[in-house]
Amino acid sequence: MANDVCPIAITSGEPAGIGPEIAVAAWRALKDDVPLLWIGDPRHLPDGTPFKEITNADQASARSDALPVFSLDLKTPRLPGQPDKTHAHGVIQSIETAVTLAQSGAVRAICTAPIHKAALIDAASFDYPGHTEFLSALAGDTPVAMMLACDALRVVPATIHIALSDVPKALTAAQLVETIQITHAGLIRDFGIKAPRIAVAGLNPHAGEDGKMGNEEITMITPVLNQLRAEGFDLLGPMSADTMFHAQARTKYDAAVCMYHDQALIPIKTLDFAGGVNVTLGLPFVRTSPDHGTAFDIAGTSTADATSMIAAIRMAANMANARGRA
């Protein structure tokens, strides 16, 4: 199957969350334009969803009247809002199946629905902080970076899910170099930007203000940026995080590398809370995800907003096309 008509695989995510609902809503919105397939237990789809079980990705096509489903047996039905430990291994299998299909070229991208990490850890000994680290392991421990992207902004945190007090210890020169390199390569390969411009935030208020509010900018961040500039990278910074996200500032760069989770995620969620997309840079295949969680509180109520899932699928298709052109 040619790359431009290969389907995009959507994983089941946590069945008790809104994943099945937003997957179906996204399929209804995009089925005339983007071939999709869903990997999970068809009993977990919303009532009345038309679906057809398939055994080969070639059987998924655009303009299908029924959602193509790679069927998995997750043992028991779905109860919205109430995770079932018997589903844990099937949730993991859904991700593994999607990666296998992507690595074989049977699908052109993966879009993962939100998972409930606690359920996977408790019931399946899941040994990863989340999707990003698990996908890296499935891809042979490939170095990766997490990007959050929308039309207005792309951000990449150099450290992710750790306590703020641990950031200065975790943030090393080697890690920052790798994050910037992965971001640079991803902008070229996945977004078709030939000469990426990357803004890099400081760690401290006012980027340390010449050492008066912290010295990490002087001792580590600036030397890293100078090293990479000497290698041809177009870098701004270290910049004060409180002045780098307004509209005029954003015109000067293609992505921002930030030092910690909230420094990156607050601006993008403020700019586009519903439309943000989680992207894993550095993988040998394209992976995106909606930028929200399982939303147990509204699961099964038919009120879930599929905007981020739709944006994630569209972005996955565009990224796959960019890789094809490259």
N, C-alpha and C positions, 0 to 999 in steps of 0.2 A: 504494500500500500504506500503510495507516495506520501512524503512528509506532510504536505499541505492538506491532505485529507485524512491523515491518521487521527484517530480520536484522542481526546484528553480523558484520562482516567480520574474519576473522583472516588476517594476512599470513603468508607462508611463513617469513620469517626466514632465517637461515643453514641451508641444507638439511643440512649435515654435523653440525649440532648437534642438540639435543633438541627444537627447535621443532616439527617434524612430529609427533613422538611425543606431546608434551603437548597439541598442538592436537586430535589424535584422542581422547586421554584426556578432555579437557575436553568435546568434542562428545558423547562417550558419557555423561558425567555430567550434561550439561545439555540434551541434545537434546529431552527431553520438555517443557522449560520455555521455552527461549530458541532462536529460529531463528538458525542460524549458517551462514556460508559461508566456505570456505577458498580463498585465492588463491595458487596455486602450481602446480607440476608434479606431477600425480598419481603419477608414478613415484617421487616422493620420500616418499610416504605409507608408513607401516609396512606390511609384508606382511600381506595379509588384510583390509585396511581396506575396507569397502564404501563406494563413492562413486558419485556421479552428476555428470557434467559439466553445467553450466548456463551459459546465456548472458545471463540476466537475473536480477536479485536477487529478483524476484517468484517465481522458481521454488524459492527456499529457504523451508522452512517447518519449524516445530517438529514433533516426533514423526516425523521422517523416518527411514527405516530405512537410509539411505545419506547420507554426508557430501556436501552440495552443494559442488562445486568449480568456481571460475572458473579454467579451465585455462590455464596458461602453459607455453611450451616453454623449459625451462632447459638444453636442449642435451644434457645427459648425466645418467646416473643419479646417485643419492646414494651416497656412501661415508661412513658414519658416522665422525666423528672426524677426517676429512681434507678440509678445504675445497678446493673445485675452483674455480679462477679463472673458468671458463666460466659459473659460476652467478651471477656478480656482477651483471651487467646485469639478469638476471631477478629477483633479490632486490629491486633498486631498482624495477623495474617493478611488482612486487607491492605495494609501498608506494604508488607513484603511482596504481595502479588503485584501491586502497582509498580514497585521498583523493578521487579523481574520483567514486567511488560515494557517498561521504559528502557531498561538496559538492552532488551532485545530489539528495540525499535518498533515494537508493535503499537505503542502509543507514543505521541510526541511530547507529552507533558503529564505531570501529576498535579492534581489539586486536592489537598488533604482537608477533610472536614475536622473540626476540633475534637480532640481527645480529652479524656478525663484521666490525668496522669496518676492520681491516687488510686483509682480502680485498677489500672494496669500494674502498678507497683505491688498492691496488696494481693491481687489475684493471679498475676502472671510473672511476678518477679522482674518487672520491667526495670532495666538498670540504666535509664537515660533520663535526663531532665526534661526532655520533650522531643518533638518531631525532629528538630534540627540535628540534634546529636545522634538520634537513631538513624536518620537518613545518611548521615556522614559515615556511620559504621557500616551500613548496608552497601555503601559505595566504596568500601575498602579504607575507611578512616581518612577520607579526603578532607583536607582543611576547608572549612566553610565559614560563612559569615551570614548573619541574619540582617536582611534589609526590610524595612517597612516603606512602602511606596504608594503614592497616589499621584494624581495629575499635577499637584502643586509642589510636591516635595518627595525626595528620597532620603532616608536616613539609615545609617548603619551604626549600631552601638558596638563599641570595642569590647565591653563587658556586658553581660546580659542579666541573668537571674541570680544576682548575689546581693548581699546587704551593702548598703552604701558605705558603711564603715570598712568593708573589705575591698572596695574598688582601688584605693591607692596601692594596696599590696598586690592585687591581681593584675593591675595594668602595667605591663612590662614593655620595653622597647621592642622586643621580638614580636610580642602579640600585636602591638600597634602597627608595626611594619606589615605583618601578615594581613591584618584587617584591611589596610589601605591597598595592598597589592590585590587582594581578592576583590575588593570593591572596584578598583580600576579595571581589572580583567572582566568583571561582570558587566560593567557599563559598556564595554566594547562588544563583548560576545552576546549578551542578552538584551541589550537596549540599542545596539547599533550606533553608539556614540564613538566616533573615531578617535577623538582627542578629549578624553574626559577631564573635567575640572572638578576637583574635590576640595570642599571646605572641611577643615578639621577644627573641632572645638577644643578649647582648653578644658582642663579639669576643674580649675578653681574659679571663683567669681572674678570677672574682668580678666580672664586668662592669667590670673596670678598677679596682675598689675606690677610687673617688674620684680616679682618676688615678695611683695608686701602682703599678699594673700595666699601664699603657697608657692613652692618652687618647682613643682613637677613640670611646668612649661619650660623652665630654663634647663633643668637637668636631664629631661628625657624627651618631651614632646618636640621641642624645637630641633634638637639634634636629629631626631628621626625624620622630621620633615625636610631638613637640609640634606640629609643622606639621600632621600628619595627624589628630591628636586635635582640633585646631581645626576640621577639616573634618568631624568626626563619627565618626571611626574609634574603635572600642573596642580599645585597645592596652594590653598589659602590657609593661613593660620600660624599658630594657634589663635583662634578667634574667641571673643567673649560670647558665650552662648546666649546671653540676653539680647544681643543685637544682630544675630546671624539668620534669623528666621522670618523677618518681615519681608514684605513683597519685593522691595527693591533689592535687598540683600540676596534673595533667592535667585535672582536673574544672573548672578555671577558664578554659580556653580551647578553641577549636574547631580551631585549627591553630597550629603554631609556625613562625616564620620564623627560620632560623638563618643564620649568617654564612658558613659553609663546609661542604663536602661531608660530612666525617666527623662534624662537630658535629650534623648532621641525621640521617645514616644509621645511626650506631652505636646510638642509642636505639631506633629503629624496628626495626632488624634484631635487636636484643636482645629486644624485646618479641614480635615475630612474624616470625621469619626466613623461614618457608615461605609465610606468607600476605600478605606485603607487595605492594603494587601501585604501579607507576609511572604517574602521571597527568600529562598535559601540560595545564596550565591556560592559558586565553587563546585557544585555537583556536576557530574557528567551528564545529567539529565535536568530538565526544567521542573522545578517544584514551586508552587505557590499555595497560599492558603488564605482564607478570610482572616482578618485581623480582629478576631473576637473569640470568646470561649464557647462552652457548651450551652450556656443559658438555660439551665435546668428549670428556672422559675417560669419560663414561658413555653417550654417544650410541650408540644401537643395542643397548643391553644390556637394555632394557625395565625399567630401574630408576628412570627419571626421575620426580620428584615433580611432578604437575600441579597441586598445591594453589594456587600463585601464579597460574597461568594461569586456573584456575577462578575464583579470587577476582577477577582482572582483568576477566573477562567479566561476572561478576555486578555488579561495580562500574560497568562501562560501561553495562549495562542500567539500573541505578539512576540514573546520571547523565543518561542520555538521557531517562528518565521525568521527572526533576526539571526538565530543560529544557523538556519538553513541558508540564508543569504551569505553569512560569513564563510 
